[in-house]
Amino acid sequence: MNLDIRFDFQRRERLGIIEAIWGQDKSIDQLKRITENVLGKNEVVFVTRINSEKAHNFLNLYDNARFYEEANCLIIGENLNKLNTNRKVAIISGGSSDLAVTLEAQLALEIYGVNCQSFIDVGVAGLHRLMSQLEEINKYDVLIVCAGMEGALATVVGGLLAQPIIAVPVSVGYGVSKDGETALKSMLSSCSPGISVMNIDNGYGAAMAALRIIKSIS
Protein backbone atom coordinates (compact mmCIF):
# COMPACT_ATOMS: atom_id res chain seq x y z
CA MET A 1 0.00 0.00 0.00
CA ASN A 2 1.54 3.32 -1.10
CA LEU A 3 0.09 5.87 1.32
CA ASP A 4 0.61 9.58 0.76
CA ILE A 5 3.00 11.01 3.37
CA ARG A 6 2.51 14.71 4.03
CA PHE A 7 5.38 16.62 5.61
CA ASP A 8 4.54 19.90 7.38
CA PHE A 9 6.65 22.33 5.37
CA GLN A 10 4.66 25.29 6.72
CA ARG A 11 5.72 24.62 10.29
CA ARG A 12 8.80 26.79 9.94
CA GLU A 13 6.66 29.71 8.74
CA ARG A 14 4.18 29.27 11.59
CA LEU A 15 6.52 28.40 14.44
CA GLY A 16 10.09 28.83 13.27
CA ILE A 17 10.56 25.09 13.85
CA ILE A 18 11.00 22.37 11.26
CA GLU A 19 9.21 19.05 11.57
CA ALA A 20 11.24 16.18 12.99
CA ILE A 21 10.68 12.67 11.70
CA TRP A 22 9.82 9.87 14.11
CA GLY A 23 11.90 6.93 12.94
CA GLN A 24 10.94 4.15 15.32
CA ASP A 25 7.62 3.12 13.80
CA LYS A 26 8.26 4.00 10.16
CA SER A 27 9.51 1.56 7.56
CA ILE A 28 12.69 2.21 5.61
CA ASP A 29 10.58 2.84 2.51
CA GLN A 30 8.50 5.47 4.32
CA LEU A 31 11.62 7.13 5.68
CA LYS A 32 13.22 7.20 2.23
CA ARG A 33 10.18 8.87 0.67
CA ILE A 34 9.98 11.48 3.40
CA THR A 35 13.72 12.15 3.19
CA GLU A 36 13.62 12.67 -0.58
CA ASN A 37 10.69 15.03 -0.18
CA VAL A 38 12.33 17.07 2.56
CA LEU A 39 15.72 17.34 0.87
CA GLY A 40 13.95 18.35 -2.33
CA LYS A 41 12.69 21.43 -0.45
CA ASN A 42 16.22 22.26 0.77
CA GLU A 43 15.28 21.45 4.36
CA VAL A 44 17.36 19.49 6.84
CA VAL A 45 16.28 15.96 7.70
CA PHE A 46 16.20 15.22 11.42
CA VAL A 47 15.09 11.71 12.36
CA THR A 48 14.63 10.72 16.00
CA ARG A 49 14.36 7.23 17.49
CA ILE A 50 15.97 5.47 14.56
CA ASN A 51 17.99 2.31 15.06
CA SER A 52 21.36 1.58 13.47
CA GLU A 53 19.93 -0.89 10.95
CA LYS A 54 17.60 1.71 9.46
CA ALA A 55 20.15 4.50 9.75
CA HIS A 56 22.85 2.70 7.78
CA ASN A 57 20.57 2.59 4.75
CA PHE A 58 20.81 6.38 4.65
CA LEU A 59 24.52 6.53 5.41
CA ASN A 60 25.01 4.53 2.22
CA LEU A 61 22.67 6.79 0.23
CA TYR A 62 23.76 10.27 1.34
CA ASP A 63 27.30 11.52 1.84
CA ASN A 64 26.10 14.24 4.21
CA ALA A 65 24.16 11.84 6.48
CA ARG A 66 25.32 11.61 10.11
CA PHE A 67 24.09 8.95 12.51
CA TYR A 68 24.45 9.56 16.24
CA GLU A 69 24.04 6.07 17.66
CA GLU A 70 24.01 7.05 21.33
CA ALA A 71 21.15 9.46 20.63
CA ASN A 72 19.36 7.25 18.05
CA CYS A 73 19.21 10.29 15.76
CA LEU A 74 19.96 10.75 12.07
CA ILE A 75 20.68 14.10 10.40
CA ILE A 76 20.93 14.62 6.65
CA GLY A 77 21.87 17.98 5.19
CA GLU A 78 22.09 21.33 6.92
CA ASN A 79 19.62 23.80 8.35
CA LEU A 80 20.09 26.88 6.17
CA ASN A 81 17.98 29.07 8.45
CA LYS A 82 19.62 28.88 11.84
CA LEU A 83 18.63 31.07 14.76
CA ASN A 84 20.74 34.18 15.29
CA THR A 85 21.05 34.31 19.08
CA ASN A 86 23.61 34.46 21.85
CA ARG A 87 21.29 32.67 24.29
CA LYS A 88 22.61 29.38 25.64
CA VAL A 89 21.01 26.17 26.89
CA ALA A 90 22.40 23.82 29.54
CA ILE A 91 21.29 20.20 29.41
CA ILE A 92 21.71 18.59 32.81
CA SER A 93 21.41 14.85 33.38
CA GLY A 94 21.36 12.75 36.50
CA GLY A 95 23.51 9.97 35.07
CA SER A 96 25.05 8.50 31.97
CA SER A 97 21.98 6.26 31.62
CA ASP A 98 20.12 9.43 30.62
CA LEU A 99 22.58 10.06 27.79
CA ALA A 100 20.31 9.14 24.85
CA VAL A 101 17.67 11.66 25.89
CA THR A 102 20.28 14.28 26.72
CA LEU A 103 21.98 13.94 23.32
CA GLU A 104 18.66 13.99 21.48
CA ALA A 105 17.94 17.38 23.04
CA GLN A 106 21.45 18.65 22.32
CA LEU A 107 21.38 17.61 18.65
CA ALA A 108 17.95 19.15 18.17
CA LEU A 109 19.21 22.49 19.48
CA GLU A 110 22.48 22.39 17.55
CA ILE A 111 20.55 22.05 14.27
CA TYR A 112 19.27 25.58 14.92
CA GLY A 113 22.69 26.92 15.81
CA VAL A 114 21.89 27.24 19.51
CA ASN A 115 24.92 27.11 21.79
CA CYS A 116 24.36 24.34 24.33
CA GLN A 117 26.37 22.28 26.77
CA SER A 118 25.58 18.97 28.43
CA PHE A 119 26.41 18.39 32.09
CA ILE A 120 26.44 14.64 32.66
CA ASP A 121 26.40 12.66 35.93
CA VAL A 122 25.34 15.44 38.28
CA GLY A 123 22.46 13.57 39.91
CA VAL A 124 21.20 13.99 43.46
CA ALA A 125 22.80 10.73 44.67
CA GLY A 126 26.10 12.65 44.62
CA LEU A 127 24.90 16.20 45.21
CA HIS A 128 28.44 17.54 45.43
CA ARG A 129 28.83 16.86 41.71
CA LEU A 130 25.96 19.23 40.92
CA MET A 131 27.17 21.87 43.37
CA SER A 132 30.63 21.84 41.80
CA GLN A 133 29.07 22.69 38.40
CA LEU A 134 26.43 25.11 39.64
CA GLU A 135 28.35 28.32 38.95
CA GLU A 136 28.98 27.23 35.36
CA ILE A 137 25.39 26.06 34.80
CA ASN A 138 24.14 29.42 36.04
CA LYS A 139 25.71 31.08 32.98
CA TYR A 140 23.08 29.50 30.72
CA ASP A 141 19.71 31.06 29.85
CA VAL A 142 17.50 27.95 29.72
CA LEU A 143 17.99 24.67 31.58
CA ILE A 144 16.85 21.23 30.44
CA VAL A 145 17.01 18.65 33.23
CA CYS A 146 16.88 14.94 32.33
CA ALA A 147 16.55 12.39 35.13
CA GLY A 148 15.25 8.90 35.76
CA MET A 149 14.77 6.99 39.04
CA GLU A 150 12.71 9.35 41.23
CA GLY A 151 13.44 12.39 39.01
CA ALA A 152 14.42 14.63 41.94
CA LEU A 153 17.15 16.48 40.03
CA ALA A 154 14.70 18.90 38.40
CA THR A 155 13.33 19.95 41.80
CA VAL A 156 16.82 20.50 43.21
CA VAL A 157 17.92 22.58 40.23
CA GLY A 158 14.62 24.49 40.32
CA GLY A 159 15.22 25.36 43.95
CA LEU A 160 18.72 26.70 43.28
CA LEU A 161 18.55 28.50 39.92
CA ALA A 162 16.12 31.05 38.48
CA GLN A 163 16.25 30.22 34.77
CA PRO A 164 13.35 28.58 32.90
CA ILE A 165 13.59 24.86 33.61
CA ILE A 166 12.30 22.12 31.32
CA ALA A 167 12.24 18.76 33.07
CA VAL A 168 12.42 15.47 31.15
CA PRO A 169 11.63 12.24 32.99
CA VAL A 170 13.78 9.37 31.72
CA SER A 171 12.70 5.73 31.63
CA VAL A 172 15.56 4.25 33.65
CA GLY A 173 15.57 2.78 37.14
CA TYR A 174 14.67 -0.28 39.15
CA GLY A 175 11.16 -1.67 39.63
CA VAL A 176 8.47 1.01 39.66
CA SER A 177 10.96 3.55 38.27
CA LYS A 178 11.72 1.55 35.14
CA ASP A 179 9.31 3.09 32.63
CA GLY A 180 9.81 6.68 33.76
CA GLU A 181 6.38 7.12 35.31
CA THR A 182 7.77 7.65 38.81
CA ALA A 183 10.09 10.39 37.53
CA LEU A 184 7.21 11.93 35.56
CA LYS A 185 4.89 12.03 38.57
CA SER A 186 7.68 13.36 40.77
CA MET A 187 8.45 16.18 38.35
CA LEU A 188 4.76 17.02 37.96
CA SER A 189 4.51 17.12 41.78
CA SER A 190 7.64 19.25 42.22
CA CYS A 191 7.65 21.77 45.05
CA SER A 192 9.99 24.02 43.02
CA PRO A 193 7.59 26.51 41.39
CA GLY A 194 7.48 27.12 37.65
CA ILE A 195 9.07 23.93 36.31
CA SER A 196 7.78 22.77 32.93
CA VAL A 197 7.60 19.01 32.43
CA MET A 198 7.85 17.09 29.17
CA ASN A 199 6.67 13.56 28.44
CA ILE A 200 8.88 10.58 29.26
CA ASP A 201 12.15 10.49 27.26
CA ASN A 202 11.08 13.47 25.12
CA GLY A 203 14.43 15.18 24.67
CA TYR A 204 13.35 16.57 21.31
CA GLY A 205 10.26 18.18 22.82
CA ALA A 206 12.36 19.75 25.56
CA ALA A 207 14.72 21.20 22.95
CA MET A 208 11.81 22.72 21.04
CA ALA A 209 10.40 24.19 24.26
CA ALA A 210 13.81 25.76 24.93
CA LEU A 211 13.89 27.05 21.37
CA ARG A 212 10.50 28.74 21.81
CA ILE A 213 11.75 30.43 24.98
CA ILE A 214 14.96 31.59 23.31
CA LYS A 215 13.07 32.97 20.32
CA SER A 216 10.81 34.96 22.64
CA ILE A 217 13.67 36.54 24.62
CA SER A 218 16.30 37.03 21.90
C-alpha positions in Angstrom: 0.0 0.0 0.0 1.5 3.3 -1.1 0.1 5.9 1.3 0.6 9.6 0.8 3.0 11.0 3.4 2.5 14.7 4.0 5.4 16.6 5.6 4.5 19.9 7.4 6.7 22.3 5.4 4.7 25.3 6.7 5.7 24.6 10.3 8.8 26.8 9.9 6.7 29.7 8.7 4.2 29.3 11.6 6.5 28.4 14.4 10.1 28.8 13.3 10.6 25.1 13.9 11.0 22.4 11.3 9.2 19.1 11.6 11.2 16.2 13.0 10.7 12.7 11.7 9.8 9.9 14.1 11.9 6.9 12.9 10.9 4.2 15.3 7.6 3.1 13.8 8.3 4.0 10.2 9.5 1.6 7.6 12.7 2.2 5.6 10.6 2.8 2.5 8.5 5.5 4.3 11.6 7.1 5.7 13.2 7.2 2.2 10.2 8.9 0.7 10.0 11.5 3.4 13.7 12.2 3.2 13.6 12.7 -0.6 10.7 15.0 -0.2 12.3 17.1 2.6 15.7 17.3 0.9 13.9 18.3 -2.3 12.7 21.4 -0.5 16.2 22.3 0.8 15.3 21.5 4.4 17.4 19.5 6.8 16.3 16.0 7.7 16.2 15.2 11.4 15.1 11.7 12.4 14.6 10.7 16.0 14.4 7.2 17.5 16.0 5.5 14.6 18.0 2.3 15.1 21.4 1.6 13.5 19.9 -0.9 11.0 17.6 1.7 9.5 20.2 4.5 9.7 22.8 2.7 7.8 20.6 2.6 4.8 20.8 6.4 4.7 24.5 6.5 5.4 25.0 4.5 2.2 22.7 6.8 0.2 23.8 10.3 1.3 27.3 11.5 1.8 26.1 14.2 4.2 24.2 11.8 6.5 25.3 11.6 10.1 24.1 9.0 12.5 24.4 9.6 16.2 24.0 6.1 17.7 24.0 7.1 21.3 21.1 9.5 20.6 19.4 7.2 18.1 19.2 10.3 15.8 20.0 10.8 12.1 20.7 14.1 10.4 20.9 14.6 6.7 21.9 18.0 5.2 22.1 21.3 6.9 19.6 23.8 8.4 20.1 26.9 6.2 18.0 29.1 8.5 19.6 28.9 11.8 18.6 31.1 14.8 20.7 34.2 15.3 21.0 34.3 19.1 23.6 34.5 21.8 21.3 32.7 24.3 22.6 29.4 25.6 21.0 26.2 26.9 22.4 23.8 29.5 21.3 20.2 29.4 21.7 18.6 32.8 21.4 14.9 33.4 21.4 12.7 36.5 23.5 10.0 35.1 25.1 8.5 32.0 22.0 6.3 31.6 20.1 9.4 30.6 22.6 10.1 27.8 20.3 9.1 24.9 17.7 11.7 25.9 20.3 14.3 26.7 22.0 13.9 23.3 18.7 14.0 21.5 17.9 17.4 23.0 21.5 18.6 22.3 21.4 17.6 18.6 17.9 19.1 18.2 19.2 22.5 19.5 22.5 22.4 17.5 20.6 22.1 14.3 19.3 25.6 14.9 22.7 26.9 15.8 21.9 27.2 19.5 24.9 27.1 21.8 24.4 24.3 24.3 26.4 22.3 26.8 25.6 19.0 28.4 26.4 18.4 32.1 26.4 14.6 32.7 26.4 12.7 35.9 25.3 15.4 38.3 22.5 13.6 39.9 21.2 14.0 43.5 22.8 10.7 44.7 26.1 12.7 44.6 24.9 16.2 45.2 28.4 17.5 45.4 28.8 16.9 41.7 26.0 19.2 40.9 27.2 21.9 43.4 30.6 21.8 41.8 29.1 22.7 38.4 26.4 25.1 39.6 28.3 28.3 38.9 29.0 27.2 35.4 25.4 26.1 34.8 24.1 29.4 36.0 25.7 31.1 33.0 23.1 29.5 30.7 19.7 31.1 29.9 17.5 27.9 29.7 18.0 24.7 31.6 16.8 21.2 30.4 17.0 18.7 33.2 16.9 14.9 32.3 16.5 12.4 35.1 15.2 8.9 35.8 14.8 7.0 39.0 12.7 9.4 41.2 13.4 12.4 39.0 14.4 14.6 41.9 17.2 16.5 40.0 14.7 18.9 38.4 13.3 19.9 41.8 16.8 20.5 43.2 17.9 22.6 40.2 14.6 24.5 40.3 15.2 25.4 43.9 18.7 26.7 43.3 18.6 28.5 39.9 16.1 31.0 38.5 16.2 30.2 34.8 13.4 28.6 32.9 13.6 24.9 33.6 12.3 22.1 31.3 12.2 18.8 33.1 12.4 15.5 31.1 11.6 12.2 33.0 13.8 9.4 31.7 12.7 5.7 31.6 15.6 4.3 33.6 15.6 2.8 37.1 14.7 -0.3 39.1 11.2 -1.7 39.6 8.5 1.0 39.7 11.0 3.6 38.3 11.7 1.6 35.1 9.3 3.1 32.6 9.8 6.7 33.8 6.4 7.1 35.3 7.8 7.7 38.8 10.1 10.4 37.5 7.2 11.9 35.6 4.9 12.0 38.6 7.7 13.4 40.8 8.5 16.2 38.4 4.8 17.0 38.0 4.5 17.1 41.8 7.6 19.3 42.2 7.7 21.8 45.1 10.0 24.0 43.0 7.6 26.5 41.4 7.5 27.1 37.7 9.1 23.9 36.3 7.8 22.8 32.9 7.6 19.0 32.4 7.8 17.1 29.2 6.7 13.6 28.4 8.9 10.6 29.3 12.1 10.5 27.3 11.1 13.5 25.1 14.4 15.2 24.7 13.4 16.6 21.3 10.3 18.2 22.8 12.4 19.8 25.6 14.7 21.2 22.9 11.8 22.7 21.0 10.4 24.2 24.3 13.8 25.8 24.9 13.9 27.0 21.4 10.5 28.7 21.8 11.7 30.4 25.0 15.0 31.6 23.3 13.1 33.0 20.3 10.8 35.0 22.6 13.7 36.5 24.6 16.3 37.0 21.9 
